[in-house]
């Protein structure tokens, strides 16, 4: 099923290399105005209050109730054929301090980062993959073509690198985006670096029931969380735990459809693709990526994660 992962690793180094190169250029980067985070969009009226760097906030985050504008913007992000235009339309609101707009600008930037870094190389590699006489190459080619079509107006000079994304997400988090704050932890660039803060952030995400915040936090709850005392008693510390947080996000309303950003990113950037074109993320994980025993365990964790927050899930 994952036969093309090695091929993708040799043909397409774009997704990982942009982080390293941009990190080296950190001192030379200037971010002109606010932009956004990478997986969530909370309107200022429903967002958790801003968090100052080094400050731990209250555990009482508001329950996430997506307003009409949030749903409209989210749907546009998932469905538009022109993410560059989408970013341009949100920039005025982002510059004005709209946490939701900043987050979605960053999310679009991250989605398009691999393509924007070197469009010609991306197109060449996609054509090479599509030309392979392998069944597993077909969904990968489709996913990469989808990204290229939606991101075609992005160019290498557009600010979509790792350093810029961190800066955008910091601005979005400080403006009130809980998902941006969670994404920073997943990127290894949290607003604060202590156990109490990490514990508090995870509990605020679960209390919010915001699907984007769940998805943004998921990588931080996987193997990266193994042995972290701050996350003891949480669904954390394994690849299965990361998947549980993502599946919980799907259940709470994240677009996990076959053409959604989550599914597309797994396939286009990592070569992890469903063989069935109509298979969504949840069914792919539970039916194809996990053993039946592991799938049952993960589903139990998902039930705990989407339950009205009370007591944290204890890993067994």
TAPE-V537941 format. One record per run of one state. SS is the DSSP state (hx for helix, st for strand, lp for the rest). FROM is the first residue (numbers start at 1). TO is the last residue. Records with the same first field share a line. If there is no record, write none. Layout:
SS=FROM-TO + FROM-TO
This chain:
lp=1-4 + 12-13 + 25-25 + 29-67 + 80-82 + 96-98 + 118-118 + 131-134 + 151-161 + 176-177 + 187-194 + 209-210 + 222-222 + 226-228 + 232-238 + 253-260 + 271-280 + 290-291 + 307-316
hx=5-11 + 14-24 + 26-28 + 68-79 + 83-95 + 99-117 + 119-130 + 135-150 + 162-175 + 178-186 + 195-208 + 211-221 + 223-225 + 229-231 + 239-252 + 261-270 + 281-289 + 292-306
